[in-house]
Amino acid sequence: MPTPHLTVRSGHPDFLDLPWDRPMTGWEHRRRIDLPKGISRHEVQFYGYAQGIYAIKELPLAAARQEYTVLRALEDLEAPSVVPVGLVERPWVDASEEWSAAVITVYLNHAFSYRELLSGAGFGARRNQMLDAFAGLLVELHLLGCYWGDCSLSNVLYRYDAEAIQVTMVDGETAEVRPALSDGQRRDDIEIMIVNVAGGMADIAAASGRDIDEADLALGEAIAERYHALWAEVTRLEVLHPSERYRIQGRIAAINQLGFEVGDLDLVPEEGGSRLRLHLAVTGRTYHRHRLRELTGVDASEHQARQILADLHYYEAGLRERGPVDKTLAAIRWRVEVFEPLLRRLQELPHRRTEDPVQAYTDFLHYRFVAAVEAGRDIGNDAAFDAWVAAGQPGYPLA
C-alpha cells in the first residue's frame, strides 16, 4: 500500500486504519457512519472512533492545504468554524486530482444542513433568525480578517442556539485570513454570498417542484442588509467631549450586548484636544460564552450562554432577598443546586429535543418564562419542568 503523509493533531486518532490507497468513493469500512449532510462538490464521509466522530473531505492537494491552514487560523481566533484535526496528502497521486488529499475535522454535533432548515414547514418563523445568524457570521469573520471567497448556504452548518440559530463555517478552501480586510474585499465577499444564496434557493425550489419565481431569491440581499447594519453598528466611530468618558462604558456594553468582545480601545484627540475620537477594536462574537465559562465553568454557544446567564441572575436575585450575595459563591451554588440537577433530568428524558442537553435547558428556560408571564407570577423549576414534560417539551423544532 502506498504511504500517505498524514498531519494529525495530538489527542486524535492516527487514521492509519483507513484505506488511503484509493479514492473515498470506493471505501467500505467498519468505522464509517451514515449521517445527514448537505450538498458538497467534494466527497464527504463520517467515521467514528473512541475519541469521537470525524468528517473527512476529499479534495485536491492545494485546496486541502489551504482549507486546513485557514481552519487552523480561525480556530486560534475562536471563530465560528469547524475544528481541523488532520491533513492527508497522497504524494503518488497527481496533486490536481480530486482524491489527492483530504481534510479531517471534528464532527459538529446537533448540526443540520440548510435544506433541512429551509425546506421545513416551520422556516417562515425561522427566517429572521437565519438572516441574523448569517449576517452575524459574516461580520465576525470579516472583523477577524477572514475573506471567505465562496460563502453559500451549503458552506455552513446550522444549530439551535437557545431561541436563535447558530451558523458555523465548514468550507475554507477559498478563504484567506489577513490582518484586516479592505472595504472592497468585504463588498466582494458579500456580492458572492448574494449570488450563491440565490442559487441555493433556486435549487430548493427546483427540488420541490416549484417554479423559480416562487423561490426566496431575495434571501441573500436580506442577509446583506442586516450585515451592513450590524457592521456599521460595531465599527462606527464616536466623537466625545473629554468630560463624556462615561459614554465609553455604555458603548462597550452595547457591543457586548450584541455578543461581540471588545479588544483595544483608542481615544484620539481632535480639535486641539477639545474632542476625543473613540475607536473600539471589536473581535469575535463570544462575550456571553466567555462570561458564562468564567463564572460557572459551563460551556455553551453564544445565545445559549446569554439565556443561561439570565437564569443565573434570576437565581442570584432569589438569594439576594435573603441577604448579601457573593457572586462567585452564587455561581457555584447555581451550578450545583440548579443547573446540574436539571441537566440530569433532561438527559433522562426519551425525547429527541434532549439530544443536546444545553439546548434543552434553554428550551426549558423559555417555557418557564412564558408560563410565568401567563400566570403573572414566578413558577418554580419543579412545577415548570413537570408542566414542560406534560406539554411535550416544546422548544424550537425544525418544523
Secondary structure, DSSP 8 states (H G I E B T S, - for coil): ----EEEE-TTS---TTS-TTS-GGG---TTEE-------SS-EEEEEETTEEEEEEEE-HHHHHHHHHHHHHHHHTT-SB--EEEEEE-TTS-TTSTTSEEEEEE--TT-B-HHHHHHSTTHHHHHHHHHHHHHHHHHHHHHTTEE-S---GGGEEEEEETTEEEEEE---TT-EE-S---HHHHHHHHHHHHHHHHHHHHHHHHHTT--GGGS-TTHHHHHHHHHHHHHHHHH--EEE-GGGTHHHHHHHHHHHHTT--EEEEEEEEEGGGTEEEEEEEE--S-HHHHHHHHHH-----HHHHHHHHHHHHHHHHHHHTTS---HHHHHHHHIIIIIHHHHHHHHTS-SGGGSSHHHHHHHHHHHHHHHHHHHTS---HHHHHHHHHHTT-------
